[in-house]
Structure formats: C-alpha cells, structure tokens
Amino acid sequence: MNQTNVDQPLLELPIACTLGDEDLRRRSDEIARLLEGRQEVRQLSDGYALRFRGTKHSASRLLAFIMRERACCSLFTFELIFEPQQGPIWLHLRGPAGTLDFLAEMLERVKQR
C-alpha cells in the first residue's frame, strides 16, 4: 500500500487553470453559485476554510465541486470536515504559495456579484 505523509510540504505547482475561456467562464459561474451558500469564511495560513450548512444537499454539492476542481486545478488540497450532530460542513481549500491571494480574489469576485 502506498502511504503519503500529510505533513510533507506541498509540491510547487503552478497556480493556473487548464480550462479554456468559455469553460472557465461557465465554471466560474458555477463556483460563484456554490460559494454564495457559504455561511462563514476563515483565512488559513495556506488557504481558506468555508462553512456551509450541514445538509445532504450541501455535502453533495461540495463533493461534486471538489471532483470537478481536481480535474482542472491540481494545485489545491481539499478537505471536507463534517461537524458532529449534523452540524456545519467545512470546506478547506489549501495550496502552495500564492494560493491565498488566488482564493482571496475569487472570494472577492463572488462578493461583488
């Protein structure tokens, strides 16, 4: 079995998306709709933690988001944290140097919508 050490530093990956212009525009709209449902945002040292309602619908949407993002934005590390007693779900988006600024810009664009 291949084991990885979660404490190892992230590889230096470029902060870039592999989608073309039209796909990127459509994907940005999808991400904006998802992020509009967030209840709280906390800055982490290497990314952001976003809190969502602890519903099955939220869980499904977040997992679908992660699966799509992994295909085009390989720089992110994703974590879903489910709080006890059907509490909120936290999405942690982390990455290499520059990720914090990249995500801050994305969150700002969603706020301006």
Summary of the structure (lengths in Angstrom):
residues: 113
radius of gyration: 14.3
end to end distance: 46.0
largest distance: 46.3
contacts: 275
relative contact order: 0.21
helix: 41%
strand: 20%
